[in-house]
Amino acid sequence: MHCGFCVTGIEAALKTTPGVISARANPASNAVDVGYHPEKTDFAAVRQAIESAGHRVAEPKPAKTPEGEPIDPWEEAARQEEYQTLMRKFSGPLRGIVREVQNIVYAALAAA
């Protein structure tokens, strides 16, 4: 990603992907923040959208704790299950806001 044209192309491709609720590309960090509904789309669809815009996608970094320790995949699965259970209790705009915050938190943990 080198310029505003790249940013526009990536964001447009992502925003037309079913289940994606937000997409912000940053050429300075060469990163894209994507908010999405996990039950409507997945990483493969996000990857396909970015690749269809002509860009490569790096593999996501494994999730880590704030102390830098890798998160056990089983623990992460349990967190996701708990998250899904809690999300069923919310509806409307609040649900979207909570998901976006959750995606920001996971992105911050992955970047750490």
C-alpha positions in Angstrom: 0.0 0.0 0.0 1.7 3.2 -1.2 -0.9 5.9 -1.7 -4.4 7.2 -1.3 -5.5 5.3 -4.4 -4.4 2.1 -2.7 -6.3 3.0 0.5 -9.4 3.8 -1.5 -9.3 0.5 -3.4 -8.7 -1.6 -0.3 -11.4 0.1 1.7 -13.9 -0.1 -1.1 -13.3 -3.8 -1.7 -13.7 -4.5 2.0 -16.8 -2.4 2.5 -18.6 -4.4 -0.3 -17.7 -7.6 1.5 -20.8 -9.0 3.3 -20.3 -8.9 7.1 -17.7 -6.1 7.0 -18.9 -3.1 9.0 -15.8 -0.9 8.8 -12.5 -0.7 7.1 -9.7 1.8 7.6 -6.4 1.4 5.6 -3.3 3.2 6.7 -0.4 3.4 4.1 2.0 4.8 6.8 1.7 1.6 8.9 0.8 -0.6 5.9 -2.1 -2.0 7.9 -5.9 -2.2 7.6 -8.2 -2.2 10.6 -11.4 -4.2 9.8 -14.5 -4.4 11.8 -16.7 -7.3 10.9 -19.5 -9.6 12.1 -17.8 -13.0 12.8 -21.0 -14.9 12.1 -21.3 -13.3 8.6 -17.7 -13.3 7.4 -14.2 -14.6 8.2 -10.6 -13.8 7.6 -10.6 -15.7 4.3 -13.2 -13.3 2.9 -11.3 -10.3 4.2 -8.1 -11.7 2.6 -10.0 -12.3 -0.7 -11.3 -8.7 -0.7 -7.8 -7.2 -0.2 -6.2 -9.5 -2.7 -8.9 -8.6 -5.3 -7.9 -5.0 -4.9 -4.4 -6.1 -5.9 -2.6 -6.2 -2.6 -0.9 -9.0 -0.6 -2.1 -9.9 2.9 0.4 -10.9 5.7 -0.7 -13.7 8.0 -2.2 -12.4 11.2 0.2 -12.5 14.2 -0.8 -15.0 16.9 -2.7 -13.3 19.8 -0.6 -12.5 22.8 -1.3 -11.4 26.4 -0.3 -7.9 27.4 2.8 -9.5 28.9 3.8 -10.9 25.5 2.9 -14.5 26.2 1.1 -16.4 23.4 -2.5 -17.1 24.1 -3.4 -20.8 24.1 -5.7 -21.5 21.1 -8.1 -23.4 23.5 -8.2 -20.4 25.8 -8.9 -18.2 22.8 -11.7 -20.5 21.6 -13.2 -20.3 25.1 -13.0 -16.5 25.0 -14.7 -16.5 21.6 -17.5 -18.7 22.8 -18.0 -16.5 25.8 -18.0 -13.5 23.6 -20.6 -15.0 21.3 -22.8 -15.9 24.3 -22.6 -12.3 25.6 -23.2 -10.8 22.1 -26.5 -12.8 21.9 -27.7 -10.7 24.8 -27.2 -7.4 23.0 -29.1 -6.1 20.0 -29.2 -3.1 17.7 -26.6 -0.3 17.6 -25.0 -1.3 20.9 -24.1 -4.7 19.5 -22.2 -3.1 16.6 -20.3 -0.8 18.9 -19.4 -3.7 21.2 -18.1 -5.7 18.3 -16.0 -2.8 17.0 -14.5 -2.3 20.4 -13.7 -6.0 20.6 -12.0 -5.9 17.2 -9.9 -2.9 18.3 -8.9 -4.7 21.5 -7.9 -7.9 19.5 -6.0 -5.8 17.0 -4.1 -4.1 19.9 -3.3 -7.4 21.5 -2.1 -8.8 18.1 0.1 -5.7 17.5 1.7 -6.0 21.0 
